[in-house]
Amino acid sequence: MTKIISSGSVQSALQTLLFSNDTLQKTQERVTSGYKIASAADNSGYWSTATNLKSDGNVLSSVGDALNLGASKADTAYEAVSSMIDVVDQIMTQLTTAYETGADRGQINNAMDALKENLYTIAQAATFSGDNWLFNSSEQLPAEKSVPFSFHKNVSGAISLEYLSVNTTETTMVDTNDASRGLMTAGMDASARDGDPSSTPREYYLLDAQSSNPASGTEISVSDATTREELDDMVYVVGQLSVKLNQLGSSLGTMSNRMDQQTTFVSSLKDSMDKSVSRLVDANMEEESTRLTAYKTQRDLAVEVVSMANNHRRSLAGLFG
């Protein structure tokens, strides 16, 4: 008992109590905030590094958003072109059927009209964030469309976006202002199938979009009066349209793939930065919880020692007082 209530024991208990309260408070703050370094006062070097990494991470988040927006535009155009390829193939099937003796060309033409309406609808609906690469109704057609596809970081740390451009003369399918600017609305010369450049031009177009400046030539359609020569011309033109659509789909698919790779890279880089920040400033909650329990126990023991010493002195004072 003497050892417990000696002045040295009491002094040691008081020191332990003060230390426990201080460390307990700091540990409690780390557990509450989740940070072992919440400000520059905790560790200026780590705090500065983590702050810079957070700033870079915020910039990368913005870059990722821009890349996702651009990729979505490319994906929208790609999906629309893929659908149009299927529709054009069906139109080719209908034209081929028209060659058969006894074929109901009236029904065939009705089916083609429905398919052509689908093409118009697909092109018109291929809009993302107010931008449509396939459909134009403006008097002026922009020369190109640009989308961000990657980013560049220079030696000073400044980040800038790099852009991919698509030629609108290749992507515009329907133009309601000037039919000659749309692949589906423009006239195409079928005389090229003869292999004679001096042949008289025979132009055909697939869609009549009621353009302000209409296409030259004849709309692709069939009737009982349609000749085999005209059918050959129409099949040739639709075949060329299919080739151009496949080429455009391939280009858009390649673009989309490049943008997806960059988006994935930016996302991975952002995750890496977040992990680095976490390693620098985040508290290990399991360790901190263990410390918190230990410091509470240490404080309670110190309080008990001081309390026992005080009670003992009061007892002595009562005996000799």
C-alpha positions, 0 to 999 in steps of 0.5 A: 500500500505504501508504494501505491500512495508514495509521492513518487507513485502519485507524481508518476500517475499524474504524469501518466494522466496528463499524457493519456489525456493528450494522446487520447484527444489526438487519437480521438481526433484521428478516429473522428476525422479519419486523417492522421495528417489533417493540417500542415501542423501535423506534418508539413511535408506530407500535407503539402505533397498530399495537397498537390496530389489532390489538386492533380486528382481534381484536374484529372477528374475534369479531364475524365469528364471531358473524355467521357463526353467526347467518347459518348458522342463518338459512341452515339455516332458509331451505334447509329451508323451500325444501325444504318448499315443494317437498314441499308443491307435490308434495302439491298435485299428488297432491290434484289428481290425486285429482279424476280419475275412476278415480284410485287414491286408495289409491296417492295417499294412500300417496304423500302419507304419504311426502311428509308424512314428508319434511316432518317429517324436514326440519323435525326436521333443520333444526338448527344449533348446537343451535338449530332454528327449525322444530321444537319439542318443548318445553312452552314455545315461546320467543316469538322467536329472535334472531341477530346481524346487524350491529355498532355502534362508538361514538365511544369505540371500543366495539363492540356487536352488533345483533340480528334477531329472528324470530317463532317463531309464523311459523317453527315448522312442527312442534310435538310438544307443542302441534300448534296452534303448528306451521304443518304440525300446526295445524288450518286453517279451510277455510270461509274459501274460501266467503267467508262468515265465518258458515260452519261451521268445517271444519278440516284439518291436514297433519301428525299429529306425535302431539303431546301436545296434538293438532290439531283437525279432520281430517288431510289424506288421501284415500280412495275415500270422500273427497268433492269438497267435502272435496277442495276444502277440502284443496286450499284449506288446502294452498294456504294453507300454500304461501302462508305457506311462500313468505312465510316463505322470502322473509323468511328469504332477506332476513334471510340476505342482510342478514347476508351483507352484514354478514359481507362488510363485517366481513371486508373491514374486518378485511382493511383493518386487517391491511393497515394493521398490515402497512404500519406494522410489517412489514419489506419482506423484499426490501429487508431481504435486499438490505441484509443482503447489502450489510452483510455485504459491507461488514463483510467488506471492513472485516475484510480491511482490518484483517487486512491492516494487522495482517499488515503491522505484524507484518512490520515488527516482524519486520524491525526487531525 
